[in-house]
């Protein structure tokens, strides 16, 4: 049980939990936690599970269709092993396992898995040299999982209002909105900045978001920090350059560092 709690704490740092489309995982976890005889461990496990829920970390995409009603969620996950959004299955179900792309590990061997190594590196932040990804590839690689759980995106970037709305910001907004437009349902995009260009920014956002699922808003503040953030209810990222992540001359990423940040709002 201590090992399981350690795995859940690791996953809470920077991961989503795959959920079935009929929400079996959450209910099964709740029942498992209720059955823990040790009061202290039960409270710790319940607190972690509640945090996953409060941070919107359950991504409902595992398909239970074609499985029997009494099949465990572990078996449902194994049946979905080829799903593009599923990276690892942490299970105590013994082998043999079906062929597929997702890695499979037990709780006790999780820390030696390839996924655990990749997760740990990602949690420390990602540094990219300019020209590694085309714009679409960049957003797909580093932010696409957010579309599974997030309906409201906020970009806090003082520079777009302070230094003028032209230049590199317009094409970068097109790439951001192109990425958000891939969501299966409506999403909100709020740009937080400084200056006196709220109307100009809002008009541009409205134009770019026509005929998309993106609902934009521009908010002006008297002062913002130099750091620039992407804020969602699931994760907050320090995105360094803010909106301006792609070089319009090449259509490829600039030198970028993306790192997790504590939840942040302007006070």
N, C-alpha and C positions, 0 to 999 in steps of 0.2 A: 504493500500500500504506500509506503514511503517513496518507493521508486516511481509509482504511478503519479503521486503528487508532484514529484520532481519533473516528470515529463510534462504534466499539465502546466506547471509554472513556466517551463521553457517555451511551450507552444503559445502561452498567453502573451509572451513578449512581442512576437511579430508574426503570428500565424492565424489562419482561419481554421475552424473545424468544419469538415464536410458533414452536411446534414442531408437526410433523405427529403424528398419533396413532400412526403406526408409527415415529416417531423417526428421520426422514431428515435433519433439519436438523443435528443434532449430529454425525452421522457424516459428512455432506458437509463441514461446517466443519473437522472433524479432517483429512480428506483434503486440503482446500485448504491448511490450515496446513502440513501435511507437505511440500507442493509449493513452499513459499516458499524460494527459493534463498538469500536473505540470512539467515545464522544468527541475527543479532541480532534482526531483524524476526520471524523464525520463533519465537524464544523469547518475545518480547513478546506476539505473537498467541496463542501457546499458553497463556501465563499468564493473559491476559484471558479466554480461553474456559474455562479451569479455574475461574476465579473465578465466572463465570456459573453453572457447574455446581454449585460448592460452595455458592453462595448460593441455589440452587433457583430460578433465574431462567428456566428453560425451561418454557413453558406449552403443554402438548400438547393442541391443539384443532383444528388445521388438518386438514380431511378430505381424504385422498388418494383416496377412493373415486371411481371413474369416470375416474381419470387413468391413463395408461399407465405401466408399470413404469419406463420410461426417461425419464419426464418429470422435469425439474429441480424442485427445491423452490421456485424462483422462480415457475415456472409453476403449481405447486400453490397457492402463496400468491395469485397473481393469480386463480385459479379460486375462491378463498375471499374475494375482495375485499369482499363484503357482510357478512362475519362481524362481529357486534357487538363482539367483543373485539379486532379487528384495526384498529389506528389508522394504521399506515404500512407500506408495503412499500419497502424499500431494495433496489434492484435495478439491474443493468446490462442487463437485457432491454430491447431497443428497443421503442418503441411501434409499432403501436397497442395500447392496453390495453383490457381489458373495462370496462364501466361498473361502478361500485360506490362504496361509502362510504369505503373506506380511501384515504388519500393515497398517491401513488406518487412516489418520488424516486430519483435516482441517488446513488451515494456522493459524487460530486464536487459535487452540488448540495444535499446533505443540510442543510448549515448555513443555507441560505436557505429551507428548507421550513417550512410552517406548523407541522408537528409538532415540529421542532427548537425553534421559538420557544415553543410551549406547554410542551415538556419542560423547557426552561431556566427558565421562570417557576415551574413546579411544584417544581423542585429547590430553589428558594429558599424554599419554604414557601407555604402557602395561608392567607389570613386571610378569615374569613367573619363577616359581621354577623348578629346574631340574626334569625331568621325567614326566612332565605333558602331553606331546604329543610325539608320534612316529614321525620320521622325515617327512614322507609324510603328516601326519595329521597337523603338525606344519605349513608347507608351505601352505597347503590348507586353513587353518584357518586364517592365518595372511597376506598372500601375494597373494592369488589366484586371487583376483579382479583386480590386476595389469595386468594380462594377457588379460583382456578385452580391455585395452587401450594403453598399453606400448609395443613398439617394440625395445627399446634400454634400457638395464640395465647396470649400472656401479657400481662396488663395489670398494670402496676406502679403502684399508687395507694395511697399512705399514708392518704388521707382516708377511704376507705370503712370502715376499721377504727378510725380515731382519733375520728371525729365521729359514729359511730353508723350502723347499717346501714339505718335508716329513711329518711325524707325522700325526696329525689330519686333515691337510688341504686337502689331497687327497680324503679321503672318504667324507668330507664335500662338496668339489667341485662336487662330483658325485651326492649328494643330490640336490645341487643347480641346476645342469644341468638337473637332472631328473624332477625337478619342471618346469623349463623353457621349457622343451621339450613338455609340455602339451599345449603350445600355438597353436593356429590354423594356424599361419603363421610364417615365419622366424622372429627370434629375434636376436639381437646383445647382446653379453655379453663382457664387457671390464673390466678386472682386473687391477686396478691401484695400484702399490706398489713401493717399493724401492729395492735397492740391484743390484746384477749383474746376476740374474737368469731369465732374460726375455726369453731366448731361451728354458730353461728347462720348464718354466711355459707354454709357448706357445705350446711346443710339447705335454705336458700333456693335455692341453685344446683341442688341435686338436684331440687327441686320444679319449678323453671322449665325444667329440661332433660329432664324426663320425656317420653318418646315423641318425642325429637328425636335427631339425629345428634351432638349436642354432649356431650362427656364432661368434666364440670367438676371443678375442684379448687381449694381455698382454701389458701394458704400464708401463715403469719404470720412476720414478721421483727421483730427488736428495733428496727430503725431503717431508714428508707428516705429517699432524697432528696426535696426538695420537688417537683422535676420529676416528671411522670407520663408513662409510656411505654406504647406498644403495641409488643411485641417479637415478631417472627417470624424464621424462619431466612432469609427473603428480604429483609426491610427492618425497621428500627427507626424508630418515629415518636415524637417528642415531641408528646403530645396535649393539653398544657396543662391542661385541666380533668379529665383522666383519664376515668373512667367517665361522669361527669356532663356529657355533651355535648348532651343534649336537654332542653328545658324541658318538664316534665310538664304544665304548664298550657296550653301551646299545641301540644305535639307537634312543635315545630320546633326547629332548632338554636339554641344559644346563641351569643354572641360567641365565636369559636374561632380559634385559630391551630394549624395542623398542619404540622409540619416534619420532614424527615428528620433522624435523629440517628445518630451512630456506634453500632455494636453495643454493647449495654450489658447487663451482668448485675451483680447485687449480689455484691460480693466479701466 
